[in-house]
Amino acid sequence: MINLLIPCYNDQEGLHNTLKSLNESSFIHVFIIDDGSKAIINIKNKDVYKSCIKKITIKRFDENKGLINALNYGFDLIQSHYGNN
């Protein structure tokens, strides 16, 4: 399985385009870290992604903490998800 970490901040359309572009891949678990976007991330038309994405996990910060903090949180999340400490 491939894990993909996507930090996102106020770019709903960019996130949608990224997820759509994954249709060529398979067996993907996508971890989206919403770094305190003003609008809550909404994965519209989840059926569009079902052909390639096995699972989507979304975690949201209440306030913007910066790209590095979002990435570090995502890496820790992936490690804890698979028990790799």
ChimeraX attribute file (.defattr): number of C-alpha atoms within 10 A of each C-alpha:
attribute: neighborCount
match mode: 1-to-1
recipient: residues
	/A:1	8
	/A:2	11
	/A:3	14
	/A:4	14
	/A:5	17
	/A:6	18
	/A:7	21
	/A:8	20
	/A:9	21
	/A:10	15
	/A:11	13
	/A:12	17
	/A:13	11
	/A:14	12
	/A:15	19
	/A:16	18
	/A:17	10
	/A:18	12
	/A:19	18
	/A:20	14
	/A:21	12
	/A:22	14
	/A:23	14
	/A:24	8
	/A:25	11
	/A:26	14
	/A:27	13
	/A:28	16
	/A:29	18
	/A:30	19
	/A:31	20
	/A:32	21
	/A:33	24
	/A:34	25
	/A:35	23
	/A:36	20
	/A:37	17
	/A:38	13
	/A:39	11
	/A:40	13
	/A:41	23
	/A:42	11
	/A:43	16
	/A:44	10
	/A:45	9
	/A:46	13
	/A:47	9
	/A:48	14
	/A:49	19
	/A:50	13
	/A:51	14
	/A:52	18
	/A:53	22
	/A:54	14
	/A:55	13
	/A:56	16
	/A:57	11
	/A:58	14
	/A:59	17
	/A:60	17
	/A:61	12
	/A:62	12
	/A:63	11
	/A:64	15
	/A:65	12
	/A:66	12
	/A:67	14
	/A:68	10
	/A:69	14
	/A:70	25
	/A:71	18
	/A:72	11
	/A:73	15
	/A:74	21
	/A:75	14
	/A:76	13
	/A:77	17
	/A:78	19
	/A:79	12
	/A:80	11
	/A:81	10
	/A:82	8
	/A:83	8
	/A:84	8
	/A:85	8
